[in-house]
Amino acid sequence: MNKILLVIQREYLVRVRNKTFILSTILTPLLFAGLITTVTIISVKNIDHEKIAVIDNTGTLEGNLENTKALSFEFPKGVDSTNYIAKGYTALLYTPGGNVQGYKLVSKKQFGMVAESQLEDKINETLENQLLKSKYNVDVKELEAERKRIGSAKIDQTYQEGSEVKKGNSGLAYGIGYGSGFLIYITLLIYGNMVMRGVTEEKTNRIAEVIISSVKPFQLMIGKIIGIGAVGLTQFLIWIILLVGLTTAATALLSRETLQQAQESTQQMPGGSIQAAGGAASGFADFADTLSQANWFLIIGCFLFYFLFGYLFYASLFAAVGSTVNEDAQDAQSLQLPITMPIIVSIIIMINAITNPSGSLATWASMIPFCSPIVMMARIPFGVPGTVPYWQLALSMVLLVAGFLFTTWVSAKIYRTGILMYGKKATWKEMLKWAFRSN
């Protein structure tokens, strides 16, 4: 045990004292926070304004088409495609003679998605109002006044969590689930590869031979895995502290109106996934009000559990691969493919899980140790035991721990043989033979 602790101490201190670790730990959250804040401000403050000349062949748009923050409409005479730029317009809109789908836009540059979507929405809104006025004699101004008075529907969601009724926020759960799953995904790849590279370097430099003379291969592998994992955990704890501080500062610097404007510009983009992102932006706009609704004790506890055991599960496999690789980097890439593929599949399933956390795919994937660290963390923010029953959470944890013990046992047998093997290219078939042979 003392030897394992010495290996853990060595691996941890060597990496934590590294200047690259210190700089990346501090600068990464600052860069991300600065980038997000800058993009949000620029997207709100620097909206291109398009001045559009309309050639109205139907007579339905003139006097009825309202301007927006990004678009203004005029109905000039004597303007066509040859002179609209000289007269100060950025685009020319032709209305159809009878076909509602025959609108034609001529511009000196291609419109962005937001501007194009706004243009289509304003035309459709105007046509709808004119139809109501002509066929049903509805006063459009009174209708708009009633719409503003009534406002838009806002769902106040509650859900049952055991005997407690709690207030729900799907945007917040979406953001926490996506962020947690993605952080674990990045961790598994970065620190798993770090373990593999560390083992490979010690093997190729013949340092492993010296260390193994006083430390057993299994002790060396476990010490290296836990030491590097402790580095990752330290980095994440520092990131959490920095992100909480930066988020508090951001909500103080950016007004609610600015965040809502960013949300509006996002929601106007076409596409289902962008609409979902708009929902997450809505949660961020109400961040100060909704943050307390999340069960942070459960979320952080589960995150640390799945972070640690997910890392241990995969790191032992990466260590086994690293012990069989010599100096050829292509050998490492081909051997680690069966390990990285489940991680990539997990992030794909996670995207489904945050939109349908109770679905069969998300439920079963959150039980399988190869996927559970990422997928289960995408489901937990939606509620325990509401969305994730206690038995599913317990079974997922038990299977992950059992999977970690099994992969460690298999990897240790591969590591014991591979770390002292030189000059021969190993295959997965040979590695499995080493793992399951009796001696």
C-alpha positions as CSV (number, residue, x, y, z in Angstrom):
1,M,0.0,0.0,0.0
2,N,2.9,2.4,0.8
3,K,4.4,1.8,-2.6
4,I,1.1,2.6,-4.3
5,L,0.8,5.8,-2.3
6,L,4.4,6.8,-3.4
7,V,3.5,6.2,-7.0
8,I,0.3,8.3,-6.6
9,Q,2.3,11.1,-4.9
10,R,4.9,11.1,-7.7
11,E,2.3,11.2,-10.5
12,Y,0.2,13.9,-8.8
13,L,3.0,16.3,-7.8
14,V,4.9,16.0,-11.1
15,R,1.8,17.1,-13.0
16,V,0.4,19.6,-10.6
17,R,3.7,21.5,-10.3
18,N,3.9,21.7,-14.1
19,K,3.5,25.2,-15.5
20,T,1.3,23.9,-18.3
21,F,-1.2,22.5,-15.7
22,I,-1.2,25.7,-13.7
23,L,-1.8,28.0,-16.7
24,S,-4.4,25.7,-18.3
25,T,-6.3,25.4,-15.1
26,I,-6.6,29.1,-14.5
27,L,-6.8,30.4,-18.1
28,T,-9.3,27.8,-19.5
29,P,-12.3,29.1,-17.5
30,L,-11.3,32.7,-18.0
31,L,-11.0,32.2,-21.8
32,F,-14.4,30.4,-22.0
33,A,-16.1,33.0,-19.9
34,G,-14.6,35.9,-21.8
35,L,-15.5,34.3,-25.1
36,I,-19.1,33.6,-24.2
37,T,-19.5,37.2,-22.8
38,T,-17.9,38.8,-25.8
39,V,-20.0,36.8,-28.3
40,T,-23.2,37.6,-26.4
41,I,-22.4,41.3,-26.3
42,I,-21.3,41.4,-30.0
43,S,-24.4,39.4,-31.1
44,V,-26.7,41.9,-29.4
45,K,-24.9,45.2,-30.1
46,N,-23.8,44.5,-33.7
47,I,-27.0,43.4,-35.5
48,D,-26.8,44.3,-39.2
49,H,-29.7,46.6,-40.3
50,E,-31.2,45.8,-43.7
51,K,-33.0,48.6,-45.6
52,I,-35.4,46.8,-48.0
53,A,-37.2,48.4,-51.0
54,V,-40.5,46.6,-51.6
55,I,-42.1,46.3,-55.0
56,D,-45.6,45.4,-53.9
57,N,-47.6,43.8,-56.8
58,T,-50.4,42.7,-54.5
59,G,-51.1,45.8,-52.5
60,T,-51.3,43.9,-49.3
61,L,-47.9,44.8,-47.8
62,E,-47.8,48.5,-48.2
63,G,-48.7,50.3,-45.0
64,N,-49.0,46.9,-43.2
65,L,-45.5,45.5,-43.1
66,E,-43.9,46.6,-39.8
67,N,-40.2,47.3,-39.3
68,T,-38.0,45.4,-36.9
69,K,-34.7,46.1,-35.2
70,A,-32.9,44.3,-38.1
71,L,-35.2,45.2,-41.0
72,S,-36.8,48.3,-42.3
73,F,-39.2,48.4,-45.3
74,E,-40.0,51.2,-47.8
75,F,-42.2,51.3,-50.8
76,P,-40.5,53.7,-53.2
77,K,-41.4,54.4,-56.8
78,G,-39.0,54.0,-59.7
79,V,-36.7,51.6,-57.9
80,D,-35.6,48.4,-59.6
81,S,-32.8,45.9,-59.6
82,T,-30.5,48.3,-61.5
83,N,-30.6,51.2,-59.1
84,Y,-31.7,50.0,-55.6
85,I,-28.1,50.1,-54.3
86,A,-27.5,53.6,-55.6
87,K,-30.7,54.8,-53.8
88,G,-29.4,53.5,-50.5
89,Y,-31.2,50.1,-50.2
90,T,-29.4,46.8,-49.3
91,A,-32.1,44.6,-50.8
92,L,-35.1,44.6,-53.2
93,L,-38.2,42.5,-52.4
94,Y,-40.6,41.6,-55.2
95,T,-44.1,40.3,-54.1
96,P,-45.8,37.6,-56.3
97,G,-48.7,38.2,-58.5
98,G,-50.8,35.5,-57.0
99,N,-48.6,32.8,-55.6
100,V,-47.8,33.3,-51.9
101,Q,-44.6,31.3,-52.3
102,G,-43.2,33.4,-55.1
103,Y,-41.5,36.2,-53.2
104,K,-38.2,37.2,-54.7
105,L,-35.4,38.9,-52.8
106,V,-32.5,40.6,-54.6
107,S,-29.6,41.9,-52.5
108,K,-26.0,43.0,-52.7
109,K,-25.1,40.4,-50.2
110,Q,-26.5,37.1,-48.9
111,F,-28.8,37.5,-45.9
112,G,-28.0,35.7,-42.6
113,M,-30.3,33.2,-41.1
114,V,-31.7,35.6,-38.5
115,A,-32.5,38.3,-41.1
116,E,-34.0,35.9,-43.6
117,S,-36.2,34.2,-40.9
118,Q,-37.4,37.6,-39.6
119,L,-38.3,38.7,-43.1
120,E,-40.4,35.5,-43.7
121,D,-42.0,35.9,-40.3
122,K,-43.0,39.5,-40.9
123,I,-44.5,38.7,-44.4
124,N,-46.5,35.8,-43.0
125,E,-47.7,37.8,-40.1
126,T,-48.8,40.6,-42.4
127,L,-50.6,38.2,-44.7
128,E,-52.4,36.5,-41.8
129,N,-53.5,39.9,-40.4
130,Q,-54.8,41.0,-43.8
131,L,-56.7,37.7,-44.2
132,L,-58.4,38.1,-40.8
133,K,-59.3,41.7,-41.7
134,S,-60.8,40.9,-45.2
135,K,-62.6,37.7,-44.4
136,Y,-63.6,38.1,-40.8
137,N,-63.6,41.9,-40.4
138,V,-61.2,41.7,-37.5
139,D,-59.5,45.0,-36.5
140,V,-55.8,44.1,-36.6
141,K,-54.7,46.8,-34.3
142,E,-57.2,45.7,-31.7
143,L,-56.1,42.1,-32.2
144,E,-52.4,43.1,-31.6
145,A,-53.4,45.1,-28.5
146,E,-55.2,42.0,-27.1
147,R,-52.2,39.8,-27.9
148,K,-49.9,42.2,-26.0
149,R,-52.3,42.4,-23.1
150,I,-52.7,38.6,-22.9
151,G,-49.0,38.0,-23.4
152,S,-47.4,34.6,-24.3
153,A,-48.0,31.4,-22.4
154,K,-45.5,30.5,-19.7
155,I,-45.5,27.1,-18.2
156,D,-44.9,26.9,-14.4
157,Q,-43.7,23.3,-14.2
158,T,-43.7,21.2,-11.1
159,Y,-42.7,17.5,-10.6
160,Q,-42.9,14.9,-7.9
161,E,-39.6,14.0,-6.3
162,G,-40.4,11.4,-3.7
163,S,-42.9,12.9,-1.3
164,E,-41.8,16.4,-2.3
165,V,-43.3,18.6,-5.1
166,K,-40.5,20.7,-6.7
167,K,-40.5,23.4,-9.3
168,G,-39.0,22.3,-12.6
169,N,-37.0,24.1,-15.3
170,S,-36.3,22.1,-18.4
171,G,-33.8,24.7,-19.7
172,L,-31.7,24.5,-16.6
173,A,-31.8,20.7,-16.5
174,Y,-30.9,20.7,-20.2
175,G,-27.8,22.9,-19.6
176,I,-26.7,21.0,-16.5
177,G,-27.1,17.6,-18.1
178,Y,-25.3,18.6,-21.3
179,G,-22.5,20.3,-19.4
180,S,-22.0,17.5,-17.0
181,G,-22.0,14.8,-19.6
182,F,-19.7,16.8,-21.9
183,L,-17.2,17.4,-19.1
184,I,-17.0,13.7,-18.3
185,Y,-16.6,13.0,-22.0
186,I,-13.7,15.4,-22.3
187,T,-12.2,14.0,-19.1
188,L,-12.3,10.4,-20.2
189,L,-10.5,11.3,-23.5
190,I,-8.0,13.7,-22.1
191,Y,-6.9,12.0,-18.9
192,G,-7.3,8.5,-20.4
193,N,-4.9,9.4,-23.1
194,M,-2.6,11.0,-20.5
195,V,-2.4,7.7,-18.7
196,M,-1.7,5.8,-21.9
197,R,1.0,8.3,-22.9
198,G,2.6,8.2,-19.5
199,V,2.8,4.4,-19.5
200,T,4.1,4.4,-23.0
201,E,6.8,7.0,-22.3
202,E,8.0,5.1,-19.2
203,K,8.1,1.9,-21.2
204,T,10.0,3.3,-24.2
205,N,12.5,5.1,-22.0
206,R,13.1,1.9,-20.0
207,I,12.1,3.8,-16.8
208,A,9.4,1.1,-16.1
209,E,12.1,-1.6,-15.8
210,V,13.8,0.4,-13.0
211,I,10.5,1.1,-11.2
212,I,9.2,-2.5,-11.5
213,S,12.4,-3.7,-9.7
214,S,10.9,-2.3,-6.5
215,V,7.2,-1.9,-7.3
216,K,4.9,-4.6,-8.7
217,P,3.3,-3.9,-12.1
218,F,-0.2,-3.8,-10.6
219,Q,0.9,-1.3,-8.0
220,L,2.5,0.9,-10.6
221,M,-0.6,0.8,-12.8
222,I,-3.0,1.6,-10.0
223,G,-0.8,4.4,-8.6
224,K,-0.5,6.0,-12.0
225,I,-4.2,5.8,-12.7
226,I,-5.2,7.2,-9.3
227,G,-2.5,9.9,-9.3
228,I,-3.5,11.3,-12.7
229,G,-7.2,11.0,-11.7
230,A,-6.5,13.1,-8.7
231,V,-4.9,15.7,-11.0
232,G,-8.1,15.8,-13.0
233,L,-10.3,16.1,-9.9
234,T,-8.1,18.9,-8.6
235,Q,-8.5,20.7,-11.9
236,F,-12.2,20.3,-12.0
237,L,-12.7,21.6,-8.4
238,I,-10.6,24.7,-9.3
239,W,-12.7,25.1,-12.5
240,I,-16.0,24.9,-10.5
241,I,-14.8,27.6,-8.0
242,L,-13.7,29.8,-10.9
243,L,-16.9,29.3,-13.0
244,V,-19.2,30.0,-10.0
245,G,-17.3,33.3,-9.4
246,L,-17.2,34.2,-13.1
247,T,-20.9,33.3,-13.6
248,T,-21.8,35.6,-10.6
249,A,-19.7,38.4,-12.2
250,A,-21.3,37.8,-15.6
251,T,-24.9,38.0,-14.3
252,A,-24.0,41.3,-12.6
253,L,-22.3,42.8,-15.7
254,L,-24.8,41.7,-18.3
255,S,-28.3,43.0,-17.8
256,R,-31.4,40.8,-18.0
257,E,-32.4,42.7,-21.1
258,T,-29.1,41.9,-22.9
259,L,-29.5,38.2,-22.2
260,Q,-33.1,38.2,-23.3
261,Q,-32.1,40.0,-26.6
262,A,-29.5,37.3,-27.2
263,Q,-32.1,34.6,-26.6
264,E,-34.5,36.3,-29.0
265,S,-31.9,36.4,-31.8
266,T,-31.1,32.7,-31.1
267,Q,-34.7,31.6,-31.2
268,Q,-35.3,33.3,-34.5
269,M,-32.9,30.9,-36.2
270,P,-34.4,27.9,-38.0
271,G,-33.8,24.4,-36.8
272,G,-34.9,22.2,-34.0
273,S,-31.5,22.0,-32.3
274,I,-31.2,25.8,-32.3
275,Q,-34.6,26.1,-30.8
276,A,-33.5,23.8,-28.0
277,A,-30.5,26.0,-27.5
278,G,-32.9,28.9,-27.2
279,G,-34.6,27.1,-24.4
280,A,-31.3,26.7,-22.6
281,A,-30.6,30.4,-23.2
282,S,-34.0,31.2,-21.6
283,G,-32.8,29.3,-18.5
284,F,-29.6,31.3,-18.5
285,A,-31.6,34.6,-18.8
286,D,-33.4,33.6,-15.6
287,F,-30.3,32.2,-14.0
288,A,-30.5,34.0,-10.7
289,D,-34.1,32.9,-10.3
290,T,-33.8,29.3,-11.3
291,L,-30.4,28.2,-10.1
292,S,-31.7,27.3,-6.6
293,Q,-34.3,24.9,-8.1
294,A,-31.6,22.3,-8.9
295,N,-30.7,19.6,-6.4
296,W,-27.0,20.6,-6.3
297,F,-26.1,18.2,-3.5
298,L,-27.3,15.2,-5.6
299,I,-26.0,16.5,-8.9
300,I,-22.5,17.3,-7.6
301,G,-22.3,14.1,-5.6
302,C,-23.3,12.0,-8.6
303,F,-21.0,14.0,-10.9
304,L,-18.0,13.2,-8.6
305,F,-19.0,9.6,-8.5
306,Y,-19.4,9.1,-12.2
307,F,-16.3,11.3,-12.9
308,L,-14.1,9.1,-10.6
309,F,-15.4,5.7,-11.5
310,G,-15.9,6.5,-15.2
311,Y,-12.3,7.7,-15.3
312,L,-11.1,4.6,-13.4
313,F,-13.1,2.3,-15.6
314,Y,-11.5,3.7,-18.8
315,A,-8.1,4.7,-17.5
316,S,-7.3,1.0,-16.6
317,L,-8.0,0.1,-20.3
318,F,-5.9,3.0,-21.6
319,A,-3.1,1.9,-19.3
320,A,-3.3,-1.6,-20.6
321,V,-3.0,-0.4,-24.2
322,G,-0.1,1.9,-23.3
323,S,1.8,-1.0,-21.8
324,T,1.7,-2.9,-25.1
325,V,2.8,0.0,-27.4
326,N,6.4,0.6,-28.3
327,E,7.5,3.7,-30.3
328,D,5.0,3.5,-33.2
329,A,2.2,6.1,-32.6
330,Q,0.0,4.3,-35.2
331,D,0.0,1.2,-33.0
332,A,-1.5,3.2,-30.1
333,Q,-4.2,4.7,-32.4
334,S,-5.3,1.4,-33.7
335,L,-5.3,-0.3,-30.3
336,Q,-7.2,2.5,-28.5
337,L,-10.0,2.7,-31.1
338,P,-12.1,0.0,-29.4
339,I,-11.8,2.0,-26.2
340,T,-12.6,5.5,-27.6
341,M,-15.6,4.3,-29.7
342,P,-17.8,3.6,-26.7
343,I,-17.0,7.1,-25.4
344,I,-18.0,8.7,-28.7
345,V,-21.2,6.6,-28.9
346,S,-22.0,7.7,-25.3
347,I,-21.9,11.4,-26.2
348,I,-24.2,10.7,-29.2
349,I,-26.7,8.9,-26.9
350,M,-26.3,11.7,-24.3
351,I,-27.7,14.2,-26.9
352,N,-30.8,12.0,-27.1
353,A,-31.0,11.6,-23.3
354,I,-31.2,15.3,-22.6
355,T,-34.1,15.7,-25.0
356,N,-35.8,12.4,-23.9
357,P,-34.4,11.5,-20.4
358,S,-37.0,8.8,-19.8
359,G,-36.7,7.1,-23.1
360,S,-35.6,3.4,-23.5
361,L,-32.3,4.3,-25.2
362,A,-31.3,6.7,-22.4
363,T,-32.5,4.4,-19.7
364,W,-30.6,1.3,-20.9
365,A,-27.5,3.2,-21.9
366,S,-27.3,4.7,-18.4
367,M,-27.0,1.2,-17.0
368,I,-24.2,0.0,-19.2
369,P,-20.8,0.9,-17.6
370,F,-19.3,1.9,-21.0
371,C,-21.9,4.6,-21.3
372,S,-23.3,5.3,-17.9
373,P,-20.9,8.0,-16.7
374,I,-21.9,10.3,-19.5
375,V,-25.6,9.3,-20.1
376,M,-26.7,9.0,-16.5
377,M,-25.3,12.5,-15.8
378,A,-27.5,13.8,-18.6
379,R,-30.6,12.3,-16.9
380,I,-30.0,13.1,-13.3
381,P,-30.7,16.9,-13.5
382,F,-34.2,16.1,-14.7
383,G,-35.1,14.7,-11.3
384,V,-34.4,11.8,-8.9
385,P,-36.6,9.7,-8.3
386,G,-39.0,11.4,-10.8
387,T,-37.2,10.9,-14.0
388,V,-34.5,8.6,-12.7
389,P,-35.9,6.1,-10.1
390,Y,-33.7,5.2,-7.2
391,W,-33.3,1.6,-8.4
392,Q,-32.0,2.8,-11.8
393,L,-29.4,5.1,-10.1
394,A,-28.3,2.4,-7.6
395,L,-28.1,-0.3,-10.3
396,S,-26.1,2.0,-12.6
397,M,-23.6,2.8,-9.8
398,V,-23.2,-0.9,-8.8
399,L,-22.6,-2.0,-12.4
400,L,-20.1,0.8,-12.9
401,V,-18.1,-0.2,-9.8
402,A,-18.3,-3.8,-10.8
403,G,-17.2,-2.9,-14.3
404,F,-14.2,-0.9,-12.9
405,L,-13.1,-3.9,-10.8
406,F,-13.4,-6.2,-13.8
407,T,-11.5,-3.9,-16.2
408,T,-8.8,-3.3,-13.6
409,W,-8.4,-7.1,-13.1
410,V,-8.2,-7.6,-16.9
411,S,-5.9,-4.6,-17.5
412,A,-3.6,-5.6,-14.7
413,K,-2.9,-8.9,-16.3
414,I,-2.3,-7.3,-19.7
415,Y,-0.1,-4.6,-18.1
416,R,2.0,-7.1,-16.3
417,T,3.0,-8.8,-19.6
418,G,2.9,-5.8,-21.9
419,I,5.1,-3.4,-19.8
420,L,8.1,-5.6,-20.2
421,M,7.6,-6.6,-23.8
422,Y,9.7,-4.9,-26.4
423,G,10.0,-5.1,-30.2
424,K,6.8,-7.0,-30.8
425,K,3.5,-5.5,-32.1
426,A,0.7,-6.6,-29.8
427,T,-2.9,-7.3,-31.0
428,W,-6.1,-7.3,-29.1
429,K,-6.3,-11.1,-29.6
430,E,-2.9,-11.5,-27.9
431,M,-3.9,-9.1,-25.2
432,L,-7.0,-11.1,-24.4
433,K,-4.9,-14.2,-24.2
434,W,-2.7,-12.5,-21.6
435,A,-5.7,-11.4,-19.6
436,F,-7.5,-14.7,-19.3
437,R,-4.7,-17.2,-19.1
438,S,-4.6,-19.1,-15.8
439,N,-1.0,-18.3,-14.7
